[in-house]
C-alpha cells in the first residue's frame, strides 16, 4: 500500500513539474488532463485513448468536409438559377479552381503541396511531422474545388487532414517517431472511414499505402480510430450524402467470365488514367504562366468538358448511383446528347467519351490549382466502365448480365489499378454495398487490375519519382533505412590534407602529429589531386635510405572513386562494394576537397537505425 501511494505521489510531482514547465500560457495546446494521463497510463493504454481522440477529431473533419460540399452543391443547384443551363457549367468549375488558387496564394502563402505523396514524404523524410496548417487548409481548399464542380475526390484531402491531426496530436504530447507515425496513420484511417462509412477499408488504406515499409506491431489505435470515424459519419451525415449502394444481384459462379474480362479492362483503363494524369501534370508544369493564369486555363478546360459531358461535374457519385438504380437517361438529359435519339448506342458512345475525358478532367482539376484526389474519380470511372461493359454485353445478345454487380466490382477494379490498393478497394465496395457475398468477384477484378498495373509499373506512377529519389518508403525495408540517412552526416570535416608540392619529410611530420590513416593531396586551391594511406607511406617511413627530396605528388595515387555531396548513402555503399575500399574522398562539383567518408560510419548508423526501428 505504501509503495502504491509513493508511486502516485511521484506521478503527481512529475505532473506538477510538467505543468510548471509548460505554464498556463500554453494550457490550450498542452491539454493538462491528457498530459497527466500520459504520465499515469501505460504506453498501450495511452495509445488506445489517443486513437479514440484522433479518430473522433479526424472523423469529424471528414463529416464537416462532406457536409460542406453537399451544402455547396445543394446551394448552386437549387438556389442559383441561370436562364441557360450552359452558364452553370461555365461558371462554377472555373470559379472553383480559381478561388482555390487564390486562397492558396493569399491565406496559405502559396504552400499547396497536396495529395497522399506529401504525407508519405513527411513519414520518410520529416519524422512524421506534418504542418499544423494542413489540419484545416485541405478542408477549405477541397470544399471549394469539389463543391463548385471540380472533377476530383474529397478522400485524399480528408486523409491528409486526418494525418495532420494525428501528427500534431502526437507532437503535442512528445510521442516518439513510431507512435507519431501510428497516430498519423490513425488520423488518415479515420478520415477515410468517415468518408465512406467503411472502417475496414480505412484500415486497409493505412496498411497498403501509408505504412508501406514501416514495421508495426500496434494496430489497435488504427482500429479504434476507424470505428470512431465511421460511427461519426453514420450518426451525423444524411443518408443521401453517404457512399451507399443498396441494390445488387446475388453472386452466380456462372458469371465469372464477365468478371475476368472486366478485370483486364479495368486494369488497362487504370493504366490509361495514370498516363494521362502524368502527361497533363507535365504539360501544366511546362506552361510559362503564373499560378493564377494556370488556374484560369485549367478552369476553362474543365468548364468546357463539363458543358459537353455534365457527369464530369463534381465527384460523380450520383451518376454511379444512377447506374445501379437503372436511371440511366438522367445522366444525358443535361448534355448535348439529349438532342439525339437516345438508344443503346447513343448511351454507349456517350459513356465511352465520358470515360476517356474523365482522366483529363481530373488531371486539369488537380494540377492546375484545384485540390482533390483520385479516389472518387477512379470509383466513378470504374462504375461507368462496369456499366458500359454490361450494356455492350446486353447489346451483343447476352442474357442475365449482372449489371449492378459489374458496376460495383468495376469501381473496385479501377480504384485498385489507379491507387495500387486492391485490399482497400475490395473492402470499400464490400462495406459500401453490404455486398460481402461479392468478395469473390471483387477479388477477381481488383487483383487482376492490380497485377496489370504492376506489370506496367512496379510502383504507382504517381509516387514513382519520389520513390526513385528515396523520398518515400517502399516495400524494400533496407533501402528505406538507408534513404533515411544523410550523406552530410558521414563526411569527416576534420580530414587531414597535404599539398602536392610538399616534401616527403612534411608528409612524415603530418603522420607523426596526426591521428588519421588516410590523407588527401590537394593543390594550392584545395582541389583534390590524389590520396595517400599509411600503407602507401609505410615503405618510405621505415626506409632510412629514402630520398628526402622526393615530393608528395610523386608518391600519391588516384582514389579508386570520388564521392559527391549529392550522392545518396545507398549509392555510396554500392561504390564502396565496387571498389573494395573503406574510405573515399568527397568533393564539390568544382573538385574542391570536402572530407572523407568511411564505410564503417555508414554501417554503424544503419545498425543503430535498424535497432531503433525494431524496438
BELPEBEL-V419119 format. One record per backbone hydrogen bond with DSSP energy under -1.0 kcal/mol. CO is the residue of the C=O (numbers start at 0). NH is the residue of the N-H. E is the energy in kcal/mol with one decimal. If there is no record, write none. Layout:
co = [CO;CO]
nh = [NH;NH]
e = [E;E]
This chain:
co = [0;1;2;3;4;5;6;7;8;9;10;11;12;13;14;15;16;17;18;22;23;25;30;31;32;33;34;35;36;41;42;43;44;45;46;47;48;49;50;51;52;53;54;55;56;57;58;59;60;61;62;63;64;65;66;67;68;69;70;71;72;73;74;74;83;84;85;86;87;90;91;92;93;94;95;96;97;98;99;100;101;102;102;103;107;109;115;116;117;118;119;120;121;121;125;130;131;132;132;135;136;137;138;139;140;141;142;143;144;145;148;149;152;153;154;155;156;157;158;159;160;161;162;163;164;165;166;167;168;169;170;175;176;177;178;179;180;181;182;183;184;185;186;187;188;189;190;191;192;192;197;198;199;200;201;202;203;204;204;205;210;218;219;220;221;222;223;224;225;226;227;228;229;230;231;232;237;237;241;251;252;254;255;256;257;258;259;260;261;262;263;264;265;266;267;268;269;270;271;272;273;274;275;276;277;278;279;280;281;283;286;289;290;291;292;293;294;295;296;297;298;299;300;301;302;303;304;308;309;315;316;317;318;319;320;321;325;327;328;328;331;334;335;336;342;343;344;345;346;347;348;349;350;351;352;353;356;357;358;359;360;361;362;363;364;372;373;374;375;376;377;378;379;380;381;382;383;384;385;386;387;388;389;390;391;392;393;400;401;402;403;404;405;406;407;408;409;410;411;412;413;414;415;420;421;422;423;424;425;426;427;428;429;431;434;435;437;438;439;440;441;442;443;444;445;446;447;448;449;450;451;452;459;459;462;463;464;465;466;474;475;476;477;478;479;481;485;486;490;491;495;497;498;499;501;502;503;504;505;506;507;508;509;516;518;519;520;520;521;522;525;526;529;530;531;532;533;536;536;537;542;546;549;550;551;551;556;562;563;567;568;569;570;571;572;573;574;575;581;583;584;585;585;587;590;591;594;595;596;597;598;599;600;601;602;603;604;605;606;607;608;609;610]
nh = [4;5;6;7;8;9;10;11;12;13;14;15;16;17;18;19;20;21;22;25;26;29;34;35;36;37;38;39;40;45;46;47;48;49;50;51;52;53;54;55;56;57;58;59;60;61;62;63;64;65;66;67;68;69;70;71;72;73;74;75;76;77;78;79;86;88;89;90;91;94;95;96;97;98;99;100;101;102;103;104;105;106;107;109;110;111;119;120;121;122;123;124;125;127;128;133;134;135;136;139;140;141;142;143;144;145;146;147;149;148;313;151;372;157;158;159;160;161;162;163;164;165;166;167;168;169;170;171;172;174;173;179;180;181;182;183;184;185;186;187;188;189;190;191;192;193;194;195;196;197;201;202;203;204;205;206;207;208;209;210;213;222;223;224;225;226;227;228;229;230;231;232;233;234;235;236;240;241;243;254;255;258;259;260;261;262;263;264;265;266;267;268;269;270;271;272;273;274;275;276;277;278;279;280;281;282;283;284;285;286;288;293;294;295;296;297;298;299;300;301;302;303;304;305;306;307;308;311;312;319;320;321;322;323;324;326;327;330;331;332;334;337;338;339;346;347;348;349;350;351;352;353;354;355;356;357;360;361;362;363;364;365;366;367;369;152;377;378;379;380;381;382;383;384;385;386;387;388;389;390;391;392;393;394;395;397;396;402;405;406;407;408;409;410;411;412;413;414;415;416;417;418;419;424;425;426;427;428;429;430;431;432;434;244;437;438;441;442;443;444;445;446;447;448;449;450;451;452;453;454;455;456;462;463;466;467;468;470;469;476;479;480;481;482;483;484;488;489;492;494;519;521;501;552;551;506;507;508;509;510;511;512;513;533;531;497;528;529;499;525;592;522;520;556;518;536;537;539;540;541;545;549;503;553;554;555;530;586;566;571;572;573;574;575;576;577;578;579;598;596;562;593;594;590;527;587;585;491;583;601;602;603;604;605;606;607;608;609;610;611;612;613;614]
e = [-2.3;-2.3;-2.2;-2.1;-2.3;-2.4;-2.4;-2.1;-2.3;-2.3;-2.3;-2.7;-2.4;-2.4;-2.4;-2.3;-2.2;-2.6;-2.5;-1.2;-1.8;-2.5;-2.6;-2.3;-2.4;-2.4;-1.1;-1.5;-3.3;-2.5;-2.1;-2.1;-2.3;-2.6;-2.6;-2.0;-2.3;-3.2;-2.4;-2.5;-2.3;-3.1;-2.6;-2.3;-2.0;-2.2;-2.3;-2.7;-2.3;-2.5;-2.6;-2.7;-2.4;-2.3;-2.6;-2.5;-2.7;-2.5;-2.6;-2.6;-1.8;-2.0;-2.2;-1.2;-1.3;-1.0;-1.2;-2.5;-1.7;-2.5;-2.6;-1.7;-2.1;-2.8;-1.9;-2.2;-2.3;-2.4;-2.4;-2.4;-2.1;-2.5;-1.3;-3.1;-2.2;-1.4;-2.4;-2.0;-1.7;-2.1;-2.0;-3.1;-1.3;-2.6;-1.9;-1.6;-1.9;-1.5;-2.5;-2.0;-2.5;-2.4;-1.9;-1.7;-2.5;-2.6;-1.5;-1.6;-2.9;-1.7;-1.8;-2.1;-1.4;-2.2;-2.5;-2.6;-2.5;-2.7;-2.5;-2.3;-2.1;-2.5;-2.6;-2.5;-2.0;-2.1;-2.2;-1.9;-1.4;-2.4;-1.4;-2.8;-2.7;-2.2;-2.3;-2.2;-2.4;-2.1;-2.3;-2.0;-2.7;-2.5;-2.0;-2.4;-2.7;-2.4;-2.0;-1.9;-1.5;-1.1;-1.8;-1.9;-2.6;-2.3;-1.7;-2.1;-2.9;-2.2;-1.2;-3.0;-2.1;-1.8;-2.7;-2.0;-2.3;-2.4;-2.3;-2.6;-2.5;-2.6;-2.3;-1.9;-2.5;-2.6;-2.7;-1.9;-1.4;-1.1;-1.5;-2.4;-1.5;-1.3;-2.3;-2.2;-2.5;-2.2;-1.5;-2.3;-2.9;-1.7;-2.1;-2.4;-2.6;-1.6;-2.1;-2.8;-2.2;-2.1;-2.5;-2.1;-2.2;-2.3;-2.6;-2.2;-2.6;-2.4;-2.8;-2.4;-1.5;-1.0;-1.9;-2.4;-2.2;-2.1;-2.4;-3.1;-2.7;-2.0;-2.2;-2.6;-2.5;-2.2;-2.2;-2.4;-2.0;-1.8;-2.7;-2.3;-2.3;-1.6;-2.4;-1.8;-1.6;-1.9;-1.6;-1.6;-1.3;-1.7;-1.1;-1.1;-2.2;-1.5;-1.6;-1.7;-2.1;-2.4;-2.6;-2.3;-2.7;-2.3;-2.2;-2.1;-2.5;-2.3;-2.2;-1.6;-2.8;-2.6;-1.9;-2.7;-1.8;-2.4;-2.7;-1.2;-1.7;-1.8;-2.1;-2.1;-3.1;-2.7;-2.4;-2.6;-2.6;-2.7;-2.5;-2.3;-2.7;-2.6;-2.0;-2.5;-2.4;-2.2;-2.4;-2.6;-1.8;-2.2;-1.3;-2.1;-2.3;-2.0;-2.3;-2.9;-1.7;-1.6;-1.5;-2.4;-2.5;-2.2;-2.3;-2.0;-2.3;-2.6;-1.2;-2.1;-2.6;-2.4;-2.2;-2.0;-2.2;-2.6;-2.3;-1.7;-1.3;-2.1;-2.2;-1.2;-2.7;-2.8;-2.4;-2.5;-2.4;-2.2;-1.9;-2.4;-2.4;-2.7;-2.2;-2.3;-2.7;-1.9;-1.5;-2.3;-1.9;-1.2;-2.4;-3.0;-1.5;-2.8;-1.3;-1.2;-1.8;-1.9;-1.9;-2.8;-1.0;-1.2;-1.2;-2.0;-1.1;-1.2;-2.2;-2.2;-1.6;-1.8;-2.8;-1.5;-2.1;-2.1;-1.9;-2.2;-2.4;-2.1;-1.4;-1.7;-2.2;-2.3;-3.4;-1.5;-2.2;-1.8;-2.6;-1.5;-2.9;-2.0;-3.2;-1.6;-2.3;-1.1;-2.4;-1.9;-1.8;-1.8;-2.2;-1.3;-1.5;-1.8;-2.8;-2.5;-1.5;-2.5;-2.6;-1.7;-1.9;-2.4;-2.4;-2.2;-2.2;-2.4;-2.6;-2.5;-2.7;-2.9;-1.3;-1.8;-2.2;-2.0;-3.2;-3.1;-2.0;-1.2;-2.2;-2.4;-1.9;-2.5;-2.3;-2.1;-2.5;-2.5;-2.0;-2.1;-2.4;-1.4;-1.0]
